[in-house]
Structure formats: structure tokens, C-alpha cells
Amino acid sequence: MLDFIIKYIGFFAAFCTTISFLPQAIKVYKSKSTKDISLYMFLIFTIGTFCWLVYGLVISSVPIMLANTITLVLSFFILIYKIKYK
Amino acid sequence: MLDFIIKYIGFFAAFCTTISFLPQAIKVYKSKSTKDISLYMFLIFTIGTFCWLVYGLVISSVPIMLANTITLVLSFFILIYKIKYK
């Protein structure tokens, strides 16, 4: 039972930190305004999630691959919008 | 040697995704402007990192605790600024 709760907290944490980039991606897509968004945040974060994806592939971890593929797509999307609409 | 490279990729990935929130925190602190930042992103992300921290504490993982304490402080800081300076 406790094991189930611990796993559930972990899955919920991963779900939140992964999906959280979606509302930001929708916001920049709709507004085309990115003045307050930090270029360095999304540049460093995109590099980081790419490395996480490589790490997940190398150690054959499906959860790491899955979560970071989604986050990579979303953060790269926001980064492109940040570069395009300064 | 390969093990070292794999670990290095993992550490570098964790470093990037953790530290990336710092330039965004500095940006909102300096500009006091958060119009383009998504409230839901930082709300969901803060909840997510809090759950990661709880998960790290329960499974006694120092890297998870350390990385998520830093990210939690930074994302909570950005969230507070987002609520304060709409």
C-alpha cells in the first residue's frame, strides 16, 4: 500500500513537471508575445531535456524517454517562439 | 569509461533543467513584468517539484532532493512574482 502511494507521488510529480509546459506553449502560440520569457531559461532547459532523453535512451528507461520527449517538444516550441517573436 | 560518460550526461541534464529557472527568476525580479508568463505553467510546475521533493525524501534520494529543492525555490519565486505582478 505504501509502495503504491510512493509510486503514485512519483508519477504525479513527473506528470506535473512534464505537462506544465503545455499552458506556456499555448499562451505564446496565442499571444505571439514572449517579452517576459527568458531566452536563457528555455535554451538551457531544452538542452537539458535533450540530454535527459539521450540519458534515457542509453540506460533504456522508458519513463525518462517518454517524459522528456514531451517536455523537449514543448520547451523547443516555446524557444522557437521566443527567438521568432522577441 | 562508458559508465562515466553516461553518468556525466545524466548529471549535466539534471544541472541544466535545475539551473535553467535561475535566468527566468532574475528576469522577473529585475523587470517586475510577467504578462507573457503562464500562471498555470508555474503553478503546476511548483506542485510537481514539491511532489518530487516529497518523493525524494520518502525514497531517500539525495540527488532528487537536492535538484528539486533548488527548482522548487526558483519556480515558487517566479510564481509569487506572477501572482504579484499580473
Backbone of each chain as nested JSON, in Angstrom:
{
  "chains": [
    {"id": "A", "residues": [
      {"number": 1, "name": "MET", "atoms": {"N": [0.835, -1.212, 0.0], "CA": [0.0, 0.0, 0.0], "C": [0.871, 1.265, 0.0]}},
      {"number": 2, "name": "LEU", "atoms": {"N": [1.884, 1.289, 0.915], "CA": [2.785, 2.435, 0.999], "C": [3.588, 2.569, -0.3]}},
      {"number": 3, "name": "ASP", "atoms": {"N": [4.029, 1.423, -0.821], "CA": [4.759, 1.384, -2.101], "C": [3.935, 2.004, -3.212]}},
      {"number": 4, "name": "PHE", "atoms": {"N": [2.645, 1.703, -3.212], "CA": [1.726, 2.229, -4.213], "C": [1.635, 3.746, -4.105]}},
      {"number": 5, "name": "ILE", "atoms": {"N": [1.517, 4.239, -2.855], "CA": [1.412, 5.689, -2.619], "C": [2.693, 6.398, -3.078]}},
      {"number": 6, "name": "ILE", "atoms": {"N": [3.858, 5.819, -2.74], "CA": [5.151, 6.414, -3.12], "C": [5.256, 6.5, -4.648]}},
      {"number": 7, "name": "LYS", "atoms": {"N": [4.917, 5.403, -5.317], "CA": [4.957, 5.378, -6.781], "C": [3.992, 6.4, -7.362]}},
      {"number": 8, "name": "TYR", "atoms": {"N": [2.818, 6.494, -6.759], "CA": [1.796, 7.427, -7.222], "C": [2.307, 8.867, -7.121]}},
      {"number": 9, "name": "ILE", "atoms": {"N": [2.981, 9.194, -6.009], "CA": [3.556, 10.546, -5.828], "C": [4.585, 10.817, -6.932]}},
      {"number": 10, "name": "GLY", "atoms": {"N": [5.421, 9.824, -7.209], "CA": [6.437, 9.953, -8.263], "C": [5.821, 10.17, -9.639]}},
      {"number": 11, "name": "PHE", "atoms": {"N": [4.806, 9.382, -9.959], "CA": [4.132, 9.523, -11.264], "C": [3.421, 10.868, -11.372]}},
      {"number": 12, "name": "PHE", "atoms": {"N": [2.781, 11.28, -10.275], "CA": [2.074, 12.554, -10.262], "C": [3.064, 13.714, -10.431]}},
      {"number": 13, "name": "ALA", "atoms": {"N": [4.225, 13.612, -9.75], "CA": [5.279, 14.626, -9.864], "C": [5.762, 14.718, -11.308]}},
      {"number": 14, "name": "ALA", "atoms": {"N": [6.034, 13.578, -11.926], "CA": [6.521, 13.536, -13.314], "C": [5.467, 14.089, -14.263]}},
      {"number": 15, "name": "PHE", "atoms": {"N": [4.205, 13.745, -14.019], "CA": [3.103, 14.24, -14.845], "C": [3.044, 15.772, -14.784]}},
      {"number": 16, "name": "CYS", "atoms": {"N": [3.113, 16.327, -13.563], "CA": [3.022, 17.785, -13.381], "C": [4.185, 18.508, -14.063]}},
      {"number": 17, "name": "THR", "atoms": {"N": [5.42, 18.076, -13.8], "CA": [6.569, 18.799, -14.35], "C": [6.654, 18.651, -15.871]}},
      {"number": 18, "name": "THR", "atoms": {"N": [6.054, 17.592, -16.416], "CA": [6.038, 17.396, -17.871], "C": [4.956, 18.25, -18.524]}},
      {"number": 19, "name": "ILE", "atoms": {"N": [3.729, 18.143, -18.001], "CA": [2.567, 18.782, -18.637], "C": [2.536, 20.298, -18.41]}},
      {"number": 20, "name": "SER", "atoms": {"N": [3.269, 20.774, -17.384], "CA": [3.243, 22.204, -17.041], "C": [3.668, 23.113, -18.2]}},
      {"number": 21, "name": "PHE", "atoms": {"N": [4.487, 22.58, -19.12], "CA": [4.948, 23.399, -20.246], "C": [3.868, 23.618, -21.308]}},
      {"number": 22, "name": "LEU", "atoms": {"N": [2.818, 22.81, -21.256], "CA": [1.735, 22.938, -22.241], "C": [1.003, 24.287, -22.161]}},
      {"number": 23, "name": "PRO", "atoms": {"N": [0.539, 24.729, -20.962], "CA": [-0.129, 26.044, -20.926], "C": [0.769, 27.199, -21.385]}},
      {"number": 24, "name": "GLN", "atoms": {"N": [2.093, 27.098, -21.116], "CA": [3.011, 28.152, -21.584], "C": [3.127, 28.123, -23.111]}},
      {"number": 25, "name": "ALA", "atoms": {"N": [3.171, 26.919, -23.688], "CA": [3.244, 26.784, -25.152], "C": [1.981, 27.338, -25.803]}},
      {"number": 26, "name": "ILE", "atoms": {"N": [0.818, 27.035, -25.225], "CA": [-0.461, 27.551, -25.746], "C": [-0.489, 29.076, -25.644]}},
      {"number": 27, "name": "LYS", "atoms": {"N": [-0.004, 29.593, -24.518], "CA": [-0.01, 31.05, -24.288], "C": [0.822, 31.788, -25.336]}},
      {"number": 28, "name": "VAL", "atoms": {"N": [2.052, 31.32, -25.592], "CA": [2.898, 32.016, -26.587], "C": [2.349, 31.835, -28.005]}},
      {"number": 29, "name": "TYR", "atoms": {"N": [1.74, 30.678, -28.26], "CA": [1.146, 30.412, -29.579], "C": [0.003, 31.386, -29.857]}},
      {"number": 30, "name": "LYS", "atoms": {"N": [-0.836, 31.622, -28.84], "CA": [-1.994, 32.504, -28.991], "C": [-1.591, 33.974, -29.02]}},
      {"number": 31, "name": "SER", "atoms": {"N": [-0.698, 34.369, -28.112], "CA": [-0.372, 35.789, -27.957], "C": [0.737, 36.283, -28.892]}},
      {"number": 32, "name": "LYS", "atoms": {"N": [1.602, 35.381, -29.328], "CA": [2.795, 35.729, -30.125], "C": [3.657, 36.765, -29.388]}},
      {"number": 33, "name": "SER", "atoms": {"N": [3.548, 36.786, -28.07], "CA": [4.306, 37.729, -27.256], "C": [5.161, 36.949, -26.251]}},
      {"number": 34, "name": "THR", "atoms": {"N": [6.467, 37.251, -26.251], "CA": [7.379, 36.474, -25.396], "C": [8.358, 37.365, -24.634]}},
      {"number": 35, "name": "LYS", "atoms": {"N": [8.033, 38.659, -24.539], "CA": [8.939, 39.635, -23.923], "C": [9.407, 39.229, -22.515]}},
      {"number": 36, "name": "ASP", "atoms": {"N": [8.473, 38.743, -21.7], "CA": [8.793, 38.438, -20.298], "C": [9.426, 37.057, -20.102]}},
      {"number": 37, "name": "ILE", "atoms": {"N": [9.484, 36.283, -21.177], "CA": [10.056, 34.936, -21.082], "C": [11.566, 35.001, -21.263]}},
      {"number": 38, "name": "SER", "atoms": {"N": [12.295, 34.268, -20.439], "CA": [13.749, 34.268, -20.516], "C": [14.234, 33.311, -21.616]}},
      {"number": 39, "name": "LEU", "atoms": {"N": [14.994, 33.888, -22.567], "CA": [15.586, 33.076, -23.64], "C": [16.504, 32.016, -23.043]}},
      {"number": 40, "name": "TYR", "atoms": {"N": [17.318, 32.411, -22.052], "CA": [18.287, 31.503, -21.451], "C": [17.607, 30.356, -20.72]}},
      {"number": 41, "name": "MET", "atoms": {"N": [16.454, 30.65, -20.086], "CA": [15.737, 29.568, -19.403], "C": [15.385, 28.462, -20.389]}},
      {"number": 42, "name": "PHE", "atoms": {"N": [14.741, 28.84, -21.503], "CA": [14.257, 27.818, -22.436], "C": [15.377, 27.217, -23.294]}},
      {"number": 43, "name": "LEU", "atoms": {"N": [16.459, 27.982, -23.466], "CA": [17.629, 27.44, -24.17], "C": [18.293, 26.364, -23.298]}},
      {"number": 44, "name": "ILE", "atoms": {"N": [18.567, 26.704, -22.05], "CA": [19.231, 25.76, -21.129], "C": [18.312, 24.568, -20.849]}},
      {"number": 45, "name": "PHE", "atoms": {"N": [17.004, 24.855, -20.667], "CA": [16.064, 23.773, -20.369], "C": [15.939, 22.797, -21.54]}},
      {"number": 46, "name": "THR", "atoms": {"N": [15.924, 23.336, -22.767], "CA": [15.82, 22.478, -23.96], "C": [17.068, 21.589, -24.091]}},
      {"number": 47, "name": "ILE", "atoms": {"N": [18.237, 22.176, -23.864], "CA": [19.488, 21.392, -23.886], "C": [19.417, 20.299, -22.807]}},
      {"number": 48, "name": "GLY", "atoms": {"N": [18.94, 20.688, -21.621], "CA": [18.812, 19.741, -20.503], "C": [17.889, 18.572, -20.807]}},
      {"number": 49, "name": "THR", "atoms": {"N": [16.712, 18.865, -21.354], "CA": [15.768, 17.77, -21.655], "C": [16.301, 16.893, -22.795]}},
      {"number": 50, "name": "PHE", "atoms": {"N": [17.039, 17.492, -23.736], "CA": [17.671, 16.691, -24.794], "C": [18.671, 15.702, -24.179]}},
      {"number": 51, "name": "CYS", "atoms": {"N": [19.469, 16.193, -23.223], "CA": [20.434, 15.316, -22.537], "C": [19.716, 14.241, -21.716]}},
      {"number": 52, "name": "TRP", "atoms": {"N": [18.593, 14.61, -21.082], "CA": [17.787, 13.624, -20.345], "C": [17.308, 12.533, -21.291]}},
      {"number": 53, "name": "LEU", "atoms": {"N": [16.886, 12.942, -22.499], "CA": [16.393, 11.993, -23.497], "C": [17.509, 11.026, -23.922]}},
      {"number": 54, "name": "VAL", "atoms": {"N": [18.698, 11.581, -24.168], "CA": [19.867, 10.758, -24.522], "C": [20.163, 9.79, -23.373]}},
      {"number": 55, "name": "TYR", "atoms": {"N": [20.155, 10.325, -22.144], "CA": [20.403, 9.515, -20.945], "C": [19.378, 8.381, -20.834]}},
      {"number": 56, "name": "GLY", "atoms": {"N": [18.108, 8.701, -21.06], "CA": [17.03, 7.705, -21.018], "C": [17.202, 6.623, -22.074]}},
      {"number": 57, "name": "LEU", "atoms": {"N": [17.627, 7.039, -23.266], "CA": [17.872, 6.08, -24.357], "C": [19.025, 5.147, -24.003]}},
      {"number": 58, "name": "VAL", "atoms": {"N": [20.114, 5.73, -23.47], "CA": [21.314, 4.941, -23.143], "C": [21.035, 3.93, -22.029]}},
      {"number": 59, "name": "ILE", "atoms": {"N": [20.312, 4.373, -20.992], "CA": [20.039, 3.439, -19.884], "C": [18.723, 2.669, -20.114]}},
      {"number": 60, "name": "SER", "atoms": {"N": [18.101, 2.846, -21.288], "CA": [16.846, 2.154, -21.666], "C": [15.723, 2.344, -20.656]}},
      {"number": 61, "name": "SER", "atoms": {"N": [15.528, 3.626, -20.223], "CA": [14.447, 3.922, -19.282], "C": [13.273, 4.551, -20.034]}},
      {"number": 62, "name": "VAL", "atoms": {"N": [12.201, 3.777, -20.182], "CA": [11.012, 4.257, -20.908], "C": [10.395, 5.496, -20.239]}},
      {"number": 63, "name": "PRO", "atoms": {"N": [10.215, 5.527, -18.889], "CA": [9.621, 6.737, -18.291], "C": [10.446, 8.001, -18.561]}},
      {"number": 64, "name": "ILE", "atoms": {"N": [11.79, 7.891, -18.471], "CA": [12.657, 9.058, -18.728], "C": [12.535, 9.484, -20.193]}},
      {"number": 65, "name": "MET", "atoms": {"N": [12.526, 8.508, -21.1], "CA": [12.384, 8.809, -22.534], "C": [11.057, 9.492, -22.822]}},
      {"number": 66, "name": "LEU", "atoms": {"N": [9.976, 8.918, -22.305], "CA": [8.623, 9.409, -22.572], "C": [8.424, 10.83, -22.044]}},
      {"number": 67, "name": "ALA", "atoms": {"N": [8.732, 11.024, -20.754], "CA": [8.53, 12.336, -20.123], "C": [9.362, 13.406, -20.824]}},
      {"number": 68, "name": "ASN", "atoms": {"N": [10.613, 13.079, -21.152], "CA": [11.496, 14.089, -21.726], "C": [11.255, 14.346, -23.207]}},
      {"number": 69, "name": "THR", "atoms": {"N": [10.662, 13.393, -23.909], "CA": [10.283, 13.644, -25.301], "C": [9.189, 14.706, -25.336]}},
      {"number": 70, "name": "ILE", "atoms": {"N": [8.182, 14.541, -24.471], "CA": [7.079, 15.51, -24.402], "C": [7.613, 16.888, -23.995]}},
      {"number": 71, "name": "THR", "atoms": {"N": [8.414, 16.926, -22.919], "CA": [8.941, 18.205, -22.434], "C": [9.857, 18.854, -23.469]}},
      {"number": 72, "name": "LEU", "atoms": {"N": [10.659, 18.029, -24.16], "CA": [11.563, 18.561, -25.182], "C": [10.787, 19.248, -26.303]}},
      {"number": 73, "name": "VAL", "atoms": {"N": [9.728, 18.599, -26.781], "CA": [8.902, 19.173, -27.851], "C": [8.307, 20.509, -27.4]}},
      {"number": 74, "name": "LEU", "atoms": {"N": [7.74, 20.527, -26.196], "CA": [7.089, 21.738, -25.683], "C": [8.083, 22.871, -25.432]}},
      {"number": 75, "name": "SER", "atoms": {"N": [9.21, 22.564, -24.795], "CA": [10.174, 23.628, -24.483], "C": [10.861, 24.133, -25.753]}},
      {"number": 76, "name": "PHE", "atoms": {"N": [11.072, 23.239, -26.723], "CA": [11.664, 23.657, -28.007], "C": [10.688, 24.565, -28.763]}},
      {"number": 77, "name": "PHE", "atoms": {"N": [9.409, 24.236, -28.697], "CA": [8.357, 25.054, -29.306], "C": [8.37, 26.471, -28.709]}},
      {"number": 78, "name": "ILE", "atoms": {"N": [8.43, 26.558, -27.37], "CA": [8.457, 27.863, -26.687], "C": [9.735, 28.617, -27.062]}},
      {"number": 79, "name": "LEU", "atoms": {"N": [10.86, 27.907, -27.133], "CA": [12.146, 28.51, -27.506], "C": [12.098, 29.123, -28.906]}},
      {"number": 80, "name": "ILE", "atoms": {"N": [11.509, 28.38, -29.856], "CA": [11.374, 28.878, -31.237], "C": [10.534, 30.158, -31.257]}},
      {"number": 81, "name": "TYR", "atoms": {"N": [9.433, 30.148, -30.506], "CA": [8.579, 31.338, -30.421], "C": [9.326, 32.507, -29.782]}},
      {"number": 82, "name": "LYS", "atoms": {"N": [10.151, 32.213, -28.787], "CA": [10.933, 33.267, -28.11], "C": [11.918, 33.9, -29.098]}},
      {"number": 83, "name": "ILE", "atoms": {"N": [12.544, 33.075, -29.923], "CA": [13.515, 33.582, -30.906], "C": [12.795, 34.368, -32.023]}},
      {"number": 84, "name": "LYS", "atoms": {"N": [11.654, 33.827, -32.448], "CA": [10.881, 34.421, -33.55], "C": [10.202, 35.736, -33.143]}},
      {"number": 85, "name": "TYR", "atoms": {"N": [9.581, 35.742, -31.974], "CA": [8.839, 36.937, -31.51], "C": [9.53, 37.543, -30.297]}},
      {"number": 86, "name": "LYS", "atoms": {"N": [10.638, 38.205, -30.54], "CA": [11.375, 38.835, -29.442], "C": [10.571, 39.978, -28.84]}}
    ]},
    {"id": "B", "residues": [
      {"number": 1, "name": "MET", "atoms": {"N": [34.64, 3.597, -18.438], "CA": [34.7, 4.855, -19.204], "C": [33.311, 5.25, -19.73]}},
      {"number": 2, "name": "LEU", "atoms": {"N": [32.607, 4.241, -20.32], "CA": [31.267, 4.486, -20.854], "C": [30.302, 4.842, -19.716]}},
      {"number": 3, "name": "ASP", "atoms": {"N": [30.467, 4.122, -18.584], "CA": [29.661, 4.392, -17.39], "C": [29.835, 5.83, -16.926]}},
      {"number": 4, "name": "PHE", "atoms": {"N": [31.065, 6.288, -16.99], "CA": [31.392, 7.654, -16.574], "C": [30.691, 8.667, -17.487]}},
      {"number": 5, "name": "ILE", "atoms": {"N": [30.745, 8.389, -18.805], "CA": [30.11, 9.296, -19.786], "C": [28.591, 9.337, -19.57]}},
      {"number": 6, "name": "ILE", "atoms": {"N": [27.987, 8.154, -19.364], "CA": [26.536, 8.07, -19.136], "C": [26.141, 8.873, -17.892]}},
      {"number": 7, "name": "LYS", "atoms": {"N": [26.898, 8.679, -16.812], "CA": [26.63, 9.406, -15.567], "C": [26.793, 10.908, -15.777]}},
      {"number": 8, "name": "TYR", "atoms": {"N": [27.823, 11.284, -16.549], "CA": [28.11, 12.689, -16.817], "C": [26.948, 13.328, -17.583]}},
      {"number": 9, "name": "ILE", "atoms": {"N": [26.399, 12.601, -18.557], "CA": [25.241, 13.099, -19.324], "C": [24.061, 13.322, -18.378]}},
      {"number": 10, "name": "GLY", "atoms": {"N": [23.831, 12.374, -17.487], "CA": [22.745, 12.47, -16.509], "C": [22.912, 13.661, -15.582]}},
      {"number": 11, "name": "PHE", "atoms": {"N": [24.123, 13.84, -15.065], "CA": [24.398, 14.965, -14.166], "C": [24.258, 16.296, -14.9]}},
      {"number": 12, "name": "PHE", "atoms": {"N": [24.767, 16.334, -16.142], "CA": [24.691, 17.562, -16.942], "C": [23.221, 17.906, -17.239]}},
      {"number": 13, "name": "ALA", "atoms": {"N": [22.424, 16.873, -17.572], "CA": [20.99, 17.054, -17.836], "C": [20.292, 17.627, -16.599]}},
      {"number": 14, "name": "ALA", "atoms": {"N": [20.569, 17.04, -15.433], "CA": [19.962, 17.481, -14.172], "C": [20.389, 18.911, -13.851]}},
      {"number": 15, "name": "PHE", "atoms": {"N": [21.659, 19.208, -14.09], "CA": [22.184, 20.554, -13.836], "C": [21.443, 21.587, -14.698]}},
      {"number": 16, "name": "CYS", "atoms": {"N": [21.294, 21.276, -15.999], "CA": [20.618, 22.192, -16.934], "C": [19.159, 22.435, -16.561]}},
      {"number": 17, "name": "THR", "atoms": {"N": [18.409, 21.356, -16.343], "CA": [16.98, 21.526, -16.077], "C": [16.734, 22.187, -14.709]}},
      {"number": 18, "name": "THR", "atoms": {"N": [17.706, 22.075, -13.797], "CA": [17.573, 22.713, -12.487], "C": [17.919, 24.196, -12.573]}},
      {"number": 19, "name": "ILE", "atoms": {"N": [19.096, 24.5, -13.138], "CA": [19.617, 25.869, -13.147], "C": [18.896, 26.778, -14.148]}},
      {"number": 20, "name": "SER", "atoms": {"N": [18.2, 26.192, -15.126], "CA": [17.53, 26.974, -16.174], "C": [16.506, 27.97, -15.609]}},
      {"number": 21, "name": "PHE", "atoms": {"N": [15.945, 27.662, -14.438], "CA": [14.934, 28.552, -13.847], "C": [15.545, 29.83, -13.261]}},
      {"number": 22, "name": "LEU", "atoms": {"N": [16.87, 29.82, -13.044], "CA": [17.539, 30.988, -12.459], "C": [17.459, 32.233, -13.356]}},
      {"number": 23, "name": "PRO", "atoms": {"N": [17.814, 32.149, -14.669], "CA": [17.677, 33.357, -15.511], "C": [16.254, 33.9, -15.583]}},
      {"number": 24, "name": "GLN", "atoms": {"N": [15.239, 33.002, -15.533], "CA": [13.838, 33.468, -15.54], "C": [13.502, 34.189, -14.239]}},
      {"number": 25, "name": "ALA", "atoms": {"N": [14.008, 33.657, -13.116], "CA": [13.778, 34.288, -11.807], "C": [14.432, 35.672, -11.772]}},
      {"number": 26, "name": "ILE", "atoms": {"N": [15.654, 35.77, -12.291], "CA": [16.368, 37.059, -12.325], "C": [15.607, 38.048, -13.22]}},
      {"number": 27, "name": "LYS", "atoms": {"N": [15.109, 37.552, -14.349], "CA": [14.385, 38.412, -15.304], "C": [13.126, 39.017, -14.678]}},
      {"number": 28, "name": "VAL", "atoms": {"N": [12.315, 38.191, -14.029], "CA": [11.079, 38.733, -13.417], "C": [11.396, 39.642, -12.236]}},
      {"number": 29, "name": "TYR", "atoms": {"N": [12.48, 39.329, -11.51], "CA": [12.888, 40.158, -10.368], "C": [13.284, 41.558, -10.83]}},
      {"number": 30, "name": "LYS", "atoms": {"N": [14.028, 41.601, -11.946], "CA": [14.506, 42.884, -12.469], "C": [13.392, 43.679, -13.151]}},
      {"number": 31, "name": "SER", "atoms": {"N": [12.582, 42.979, -13.972], "CA": [11.59, 43.696, -14.79], "C": [10.254, 43.93, -14.093]}},
      {"number": 32, "name": "LYS", "atoms": {"N": [9.952, 43.111, -13.095], "CA": [8.639, 43.135, -12.426], "C": [7.496, 42.987, -13.436]}},
      {"number": 33, "name": "SER", "atoms": {"N": [7.787, 42.36, -14.56], "CA": [6.798, 42.176, -15.614], "C": [6.662, 40.681, -15.917]}},
      {"number": 34, "name": "THR", "atoms": {"N": [5.418, 40.196, -15.859], "CA": [5.202, 38.745, -16.01], "C": [4.03, 38.433, -16.956]}},
      {"number": 35, "name": "LYS", "atoms": {"N": [3.65, 39.412, -17.764], "CA": [2.482, 39.274, -18.639], "C": [2.536, 38.014, -19.516]}},
      {"number": 36, "name": "ASP", "atoms": {"N": [3.705, 37.749, -20.107], "CA": [3.825, 36.634, -21.062], "C": [4.047, 35.275, -20.399]}},
      {"number": 37, "name": "ILE", "atoms": {"N": [4.244, 35.291, -19.089], "CA": [4.486, 34.038, -18.364], "C": [3.158, 33.388, -18.003]}},
      {"number": 38, "name": "SER", "atoms": {"N": [3.081, 32.073, -18.185], "CA": [1.851, 31.349, -17.88], "C": [1.753, 31.033, -16.389]}},
      {"number": 39, "name": "LEU", "atoms": {"N": [0.66, 31.518, -15.766], "CA": [0.408, 31.225, -14.349], "C": [0.297, 29.73, -14.133]}},
      {"number": 40, "name": "TYR", "atoms": {"N": [-0.426, 29.051, -15.037], "CA": [-0.659, 27.61, -14.889], "C": [0.636, 26.817, -15.008]}},
      {"number": 41, "name": "MET", "atoms": {"N": [1.554, 27.279, -15.89], "CA": [2.827, 26.572, -16.007], "C": [3.542, 26.54, -14.663]}},
      {"number": 42, "name": "PHE", "atoms": {"N": [3.709, 27.73, -14.043], "CA": [4.482, 27.787, -12.807], "C": [3.718, 27.241, -11.602]}},
      {"number": 43, "name": "LEU", "atoms": {"N": [2.387, 27.281, -11.668], "CA": [1.582, 26.673, -10.605], "C": [1.733, 25.149, -10.647]}},
      {"number": 44, "name": "ILE", "atoms": {"N": [1.537, 24.568, -11.838], "CA": [1.634, 23.108, -11.988], "C": [3.077, 22.638, -11.746]}},
      {"number": 45, "name": "PHE", "atoms": {"N": [4.039, 23.409, -12.256], "CA": [5.445, 23.031, -12.096], "C": [5.867, 23.061, -10.626]}},
      {"number": 46, "name": "THR", "atoms": {"N": [5.398, 24.082, -9.886], "CA": [5.732, 24.191, -8.461], "C": [5.138, 23.01, -7.684]}},
      {"number": 47, "name": "ILE", "atoms": {"N": [3.888, 22.662, -7.982], "CA": [3.253, 21.497, -7.342], "C": [4.066, 20.229, -7.684]}},
      {"number": 48, "name": "GLY", "atoms": {"N": [4.466, 20.122, -8.96], "CA": [5.244, 18.968, -9.419], "C": [6.578, 18.826, -8.705]}},
      {"number": 49, "name": "THR", "atoms": {"N": [7.319, 19.937, -8.584], "CA": [8.626, 19.855, -7.908], "C": [8.46, 19.586, -6.411]}},
      {"number": 50, "name": "PHE", "atoms": {"N": [7.359, 20.097, -5.83], "CA": [7.084, 19.795, -4.415], "C": [6.867, 18.286, -4.241]}},
      {"number": 51, "name": "CYS", "atoms": {"N": [6.112, 17.68, -5.177], "CA": [5.877, 16.225, -5.127], "C": [7.171, 15.445, -5.366]}},
      {"number": 52, "name": "TRP", "atoms": {"N": [8.025, 15.946, -6.277], "CA": [9.343, 15.33, -6.499], "C": [10.164, 15.353, -5.214]}},
      {"number": 53, "name": "LEU", "atoms": {"N": [10.088, 16.484, -4.49], "CA": [10.832, 16.632, -3.232], "C": [10.335, 15.621, -2.198]}},
      {"number": 54, "name": "VAL", "atoms": {"N": [8.999, 15.503, -2.085], "CA": [8.401, 14.528, -1.157], "C": [8.847, 13.115, -1.555]}},
      {"number": 55, "name": "TYR", "atoms": {"N": [8.796, 12.834, -2.86], "CA": [9.2, 11.53, -3.394], "C": [10.677, 11.247, -3.057]}},
      {"number": 56, "name": "GLY", "atoms": {"N": [11.533, 12.247, -3.247], "CA": [12.963, 12.132, -2.948], "C": [13.215, 11.871, -1.468]}},
      {"number": 57, "name": "LEU", "atoms": {"N": [12.437, 12.544, -0.613], "CA": [12.56, 12.357, 0.842], "C": [12.15, 10.942, 1.233]}},
      {"number": 58, "name": "VAL", "atoms": {"N": [11.025, 10.477, 0.664], "CA": [10.482, 9.155, 1.01], "C": [11.433, 8.036, 0.566]}},
      {"number": 59, "name": "ILE", "atoms": {"N": [11.985, 8.16, -0.65], "CA": [12.891, 7.105, -1.133], "C": [14.358, 7.398, -0.76]}},
      {"number": 60, "name": "SER", "atoms": {"N": [14.577, 8.462, 0.035], "CA": [15.923, 8.861, 0.496], "C": [16.926, 9.056, -0.636]}},
      {"number": 61, "name": "SER", "atoms": {"N": [16.505, 9.766, -1.685], "CA": [17.401, 10.05, -2.804], "C": [17.923, 11.479, -2.712]}},
      {"number": 62, "name": "VAL", "atoms": {"N": [19.207, 11.607, -2.359], "CA": [19.816, 12.931, -2.194], "C": [19.799, 13.734, -3.511]}},
      {"number": 63, "name": "PRO", "atoms": {"N": [20.161, 13.14, -4.68], "CA": [20.105, 13.944, -5.92], "C": [18.716, 14.491, -6.222]}},
      {"number": 64, "name": "ILE", "atoms": {"N": [17.668, 13.672, -6.025], "CA": [16.287, 14.128, -6.275], "C": [15.922, 15.251, -5.305]}},
      {"number": 65, "name": "MET", "atoms": {"N": [16.298, 15.081, -4.024], "CA": [16.008, 16.108, -3.02], "C": [16.711, 17.412, -3.36]}},
      {"number": 66, "name": "LEU", "atoms": {"N": [18.002, 17.325, -3.659], "CA": [18.831, 18.5, -3.922], "C": [18.335, 19.278, -5.15]}},
      {"number": 67, "name": "ALA", "atoms": {"N": [18.191, 18.568, -6.275], "CA": [17.775, 19.22, -7.524], "C": [16.406, 19.867, -7.369]}},
      {"number": 68, "name": "ASN", "atoms": {"N": [15.485, 19.163, -6.714], "CA": [14.121, 19.675, -6.624], "C": [13.935, 20.756, -5.571]}},
      {"number": 69, "name": "THR", "atoms": {"N": [14.826, 20.794, -4.572], "CA": [14.772, 21.895, -3.604], "C": [15.124, 23.197, -4.318]}},
      {"number": 70, "name": "ILE", "atoms": {"N": [16.195, 23.157, -5.123], "CA": [16.626, 24.35, -5.87], "C": [15.519, 24.785, -6.849]}},
      {"number": 71, "name": "THR", "atoms": {"N": [15.006, 23.817, -7.64], "CA": [13.973, 24.148, -8.633], "C": [12.7, 24.64, -7.958]}},
      {"number": 72, "name": "LEU", "atoms": {"N": [12.347, 24.032, -6.812], "CA": [11.132, 24.451, -6.09], "C": [11.247, 25.905, -5.652]}},
      {"number": 73, "name": "VAL", "atoms": {"N": [12.382, 26.281, -5.076], "CA": [12.601, 27.662, -4.613], "C": [12.472, 28.629, -5.79]}},
      {"number": 74, "name": "LEU", "atoms": {"N": [13.133, 28.3, -6.914], "CA": [13.129, 29.179, -8.087], "C": [11.742, 29.287, -8.727]}},
      {"number": 75, "name": "SER", "atoms": {"N": [11.064, 28.157, -8.913], "CA": [9.756, 28.202, -9.579], "C": [8.703, 28.844, -8.664]}},
      {"number": 76, "name": "PHE", "atoms": {"N": [8.831, 28.657, -7.358], "CA": [7.911, 29.285, -6.407], "C": [8.119, 30.803, -6.413]}},
      {"number": 77, "name": "PHE", "atoms": {"N": [9.376, 31.211, -6.509], "CA": [9.723, 32.632, -6.596], "C": [9.08, 33.274, -7.836]}},
      {"number": 78, "name": "ILE", "atoms": {"N": [9.195, 32.584, -8.986], "CA": [8.596, 33.089, -10.238], "C": [7.066, 33.113, -10.118]}},
      {"number": 79, "name": "LEU", "atoms": {"N": [6.5, 32.086, -9.497], "CA": [5.045, 32.007, -9.285], "C": [4.538, 33.178, -8.454]}},
      {"number": 80, "name": "ILE", "atoms": {"N": [5.258, 33.503, -7.374], "CA": [4.884, 34.624, -6.494], "C": [4.909, 35.944, -7.287]}},
      {"number": 81, "name": "TYR", "atoms": {"N": [5.949, 36.117, -8.096], "CA": [6.051, 37.318, -8.932], "C": [4.922, 37.373, -9.958]}},
      {"number": 82, "name": "LYS", "atoms": {"N": [4.554, 36.211, -10.509], "CA": [3.461, 36.146, -11.485], "C": [2.137, 36.573, -10.835]}},
      {"number": 83, "name": "ILE", "atoms": {"N": [1.903, 36.14, -9.601], "CA": [0.661, 36.483, -8.888], "C": [0.679, 37.971, -8.48]}},
      {"number": 84, "name": "LYS", "atoms": {"N": [1.859, 38.44, -8.038], "CA": [2.019, 39.816, -7.554], "C": [1.952, 40.837, -8.701]}},
      {"number": 85, "name": "TYR", "atoms": {"N": [2.671, 40.551, -9.778], "CA": [2.734, 41.48, -10.919], "C": [2.051, 40.876, -12.138]}},
      {"number": 86, "name": "LYS", "atoms": {"N": [0.734, 40.878, -12.109], "CA": [-0.021, 40.319, -13.228], "C": [0.165, 41.169, -14.485]}}
    ]}
  ]
}
